[in-house]
Amino acid sequence: MTDPRPRGFPVANWTPPAPPPADLRLEGRHVTLEPLRAEAHAALLFKEIEGEDWLWEYMPVGPFNSAAAFHRFVAGTEETRDPYFLAVRLKSDRRVVGFASFLRITPAAGSIEVGFIMMSPALQKTPAATEAMFLMMKWAFDAGYRRYEWKCDALNRPSRRAAQRYGFSYEGVFRQATVVKGRNRDTAWFAVIDKDWPALKEAFGVWLDPANFDAGGAQRESLADLTRLVRVASDPTL
């Protein structure tokens, strides 16, 4: 007798990805991503974000009112493997302008998330910022992960727009998912899966190509347009 109950498609020859990230150094045209370290990065990054308290509005930590307090926070991240933090350093002038992390790292399921992202004003809305996100996504899929997640406070519209621009598909909202800094947080979920990656990799390549920018640095094609056909669901709030 045939079992009528539906089940997921077979995953042939499934082998979990490589071990979780460690000692990574990701090189691009605009940025280098390297393990976040207090002695190497904290003071340089604090110069970029000092007084910019709005950057921490949706973050689980911060703002930091002194370089010493920020140094202590960064030092604490050195001991964690999940999240695994990477500093973002500009190649043009060696400034440290942000950090990001891999978290919810689950090799057995082939799932990993990008998050805990801090982009200074000098990094935001630049090709360097996009390249940093591309390099992390590329590492994950090259390592064998089959699901790459992004989640954020459902009220954080810039983060939701960024997720879709980068090609993440909207998957819905977990209501009352957690409490952050004494306030309720509904969490919006987005993801890229391995079958999306080849087209997204091509889209990033087209967008990051120097030929996509005119002499004044303006883009000729937008990344959102290039990734639109890959995304399988749109965010109804945007």
C-alpha positions in Angstrom: 0.0 0.0 0.0 1.4 3.4 -0.9 1.9 5.8 2.0 -0.1 8.9 0.9 1.5 11.3 3.4 3.8 13.8 1.7 7.5 14.1 2.7 10.4 16.2 1.7 12.5 15.4 -1.4 15.4 13.0 -1.0 18.8 14.6 -0.4 21.1 12.3 -2.2 24.6 11.7 -0.8 24.1 14.3 1.9 27.4 15.2 3.6 27.4 17.9 6.3 29.5 20.9 5.4 33.0 21.6 6.5 33.5 22.4 10.2 32.2 25.7 11.5 34.2 28.8 10.5 37.6 29.4 12.1 40.6 31.5 11.3 38.9 32.9 8.2 40.4 35.6 6.0 38.2 36.6 3.1 39.7 38.8 0.4 37.8 41.0 -2.0 38.5 44.0 -4.2 37.3 46.5 -1.6 37.6 44.8 1.7 39.3 42.2 3.8 37.4 40.2 6.4 39.5 38.9 9.3 38.8 37.5 12.8 37.7 40.4 15.0 40.3 41.1 17.7 40.2 43.8 20.4 43.9 44.8 20.1 43.8 44.9 16.3 40.4 46.4 15.7 38.5 47.9 18.7 40.2 51.3 18.8 40.1 51.8 15.0 36.5 50.8 14.8 35.4 53.0 17.7 36.8 56.0 15.9 34.3 55.3 13.1 31.2 54.8 15.3 31.8 57.1 18.3 28.7 59.1 18.9 26.6 57.2 16.4 24.3 55.7 19.0 21.6 55.1 16.4 23.7 52.3 14.9 22.9 50.1 18.0 19.1 50.7 18.0 18.2 47.1 16.9 21.4 45.4 18.3 21.4 43.3 21.4 24.3 45.3 22.8 25.4 49.0 22.8 25.7 51.8 22.5 29.1 52.1 24.1 30.0 55.4 25.8 33.7 54.9 25.8 36.5 53.2 23.9 37.3 51.1 26.9 33.7 49.7 27.1 33.8 48.9 23.4 37.2 47.3 23.8 35.8 45.0 26.5 32.9 44.0 24.3 35.2 43.2 21.4 37.5 41.2 23.6 34.5 39.1 24.7 33.7 38.2 21.2 37.1 36.6 20.7 36.1 33.7 22.9 32.9 32.9 21.0 32.6 30.5 18.1 28.9 31.0 17.6 28.6 33.9 16.8 31.9 33.9 15.0 32.9 37.6 14.4 34.8 39.1 11.4 36.1 42.6 11.2 35.6 44.5 7.9 38.8 46.4 6.8 38.9 48.7 3.8 41.7 47.9 1.4 42.0 51.5 0.2 43.2 53.0 3.5 43.2 50.0 6.0 40.4 51.6 8.1 38.3 49.2 10.2 34.7 50.1 9.4 32.5 47.4 10.7 32.0 43.8 11.7 29.7 40.9 11.0 29.2 37.4 12.2 28.2 33.9 11.3 25.8 32.5 13.9 23.2 29.7 14.5 25.9 27.5 12.9 24.4 24.1 12.4 26.6 22.0 10.1 24.5 18.8 10.6 21.5 20.6 9.0 23.6 22.6 6.5 22.3 25.8 8.0 24.2 29.0 8.9 23.1 32.6 9.6 24.7 36.0 8.9 24.0 38.6 11.5 25.1 40.8 14.4 26.2 43.2 11.6 27.7 46.6 12.5 28.3 48.9 9.5 29.8 52.3 10.3 28.6 55.3 8.3 31.7 55.0 6.2 30.8 51.5 5.2 27.0 51.8 4.7 25.6 52.0 1.2 29.0 51.4 -0.5 30.3 48.7 -2.8 32.5 47.6 0.1 29.5 46.8 2.2 27.9 44.7 -0.5 31.2 42.9 -1.2 31.6 42.0 2.5 28.1 40.4 2.5 28.9 38.6 -0.8 32.2 37.2 0.6 30.5 35.8 3.6 27.7 34.2 1.6 30.2 32.8 -0.9 32.2 31.2 1.9 29.1 29.5 3.3 28.0 27.9 0.1 31.5 27.0 -0.9 31.9 25.3 2.4 28.8 23.2 1.7 26.0 24.9 3.6 22.6 24.5 2.0 20.7 27.3 3.8 21.9 30.8 4.6 19.7 32.8 6.9 19.1 36.5 7.8 16.8 37.6 10.5 16.1 41.0 12.0 13.7 43.0 14.2 10.5 43.1 12.1 10.4 46.9 12.7 13.9 47.3 11.2 12.9 48.3 7.7 16.5 49.1 6.5 17.6 45.6 7.4 14.6 44.1 5.7 15.3 46.0 2.5 19.0 45.0 2.7 18.1 41.3 3.0 16.0 41.4 -0.2 18.6 43.5 -2.0 21.1 40.8 -1.3 18.8 38.2 -2.7 17.3 36.7 0.5 13.7 35.5 0.2 11.2 36.6 2.8 9.9 33.7 4.9 7.6 35.4 7.4 7.6 36.8 11.0 7.9 35.1 14.3 5.7 37.1 16.6 7.0 37.9 20.1 10.1 36.0 19.3 12.2 37.5 22.0 12.8 40.5 24.3 15.7 42.9 23.5 16.7 45.7 25.8 13.4 45.5 27.6 11.2 45.6 24.4 9.3 43.0 22.5 10.9 41.9 19.2 8.9 40.3 16.4 11.5 38.7 14.1 11.4 38.8 10.3 13.1 35.8 8.6 14.8 35.6 5.3 17.0 32.9 3.6 19.0 32.0 0.6 19.2 28.3 -0.3 21.8 26.4 -2.3 19.8 26.3 -5.5 19.5 30.1 -5.4 23.3 30.6 -5.1 24.5 30.2 -8.7 22.2 32.9 -10.0 22.9 35.2 -7.0 26.7 34.7 -7.4 26.3 35.9 -11.0 24.2 38.8 -9.9 26.8 39.9 -7.3 29.5 39.5 -9.9 27.7 41.8 -12.4 27.0 44.4 -9.7 30.5 44.5 -8.2 32.2 44.7 -11.6 33.8 48.1 -12.0 32.1 48.4 -15.3 28.8 48.7 -13.5 29.8 52.1 -12.1 30.2 55.3 -14.0 33.0 57.8 -13.6 31.2 59.4 -10.6 30.6 56.1 -8.9 26.9 55.8 -9.7 25.6 52.3 -10.3 24.4 51.4 -13.8 22.3 48.4 -12.7 20.9 48.0 -9.2 21.6 44.9 -7.2 17.9 44.7 -6.2 17.0 44.5 -9.9 19.6 41.8 -10.5 18.5 39.6 -7.6 14.7 40.1 -8.0 14.2 37.1 -10.2 16.0 34.8 -7.7 13.9 35.8 -4.7 10.8 33.5 -4.4 8.8 35.7 -2.1 8.5 39.5 -1.5 8.2 41.2 1.8 4.7 42.7 2.0 5.8 45.5 4.3 8.1 47.1 1.8 
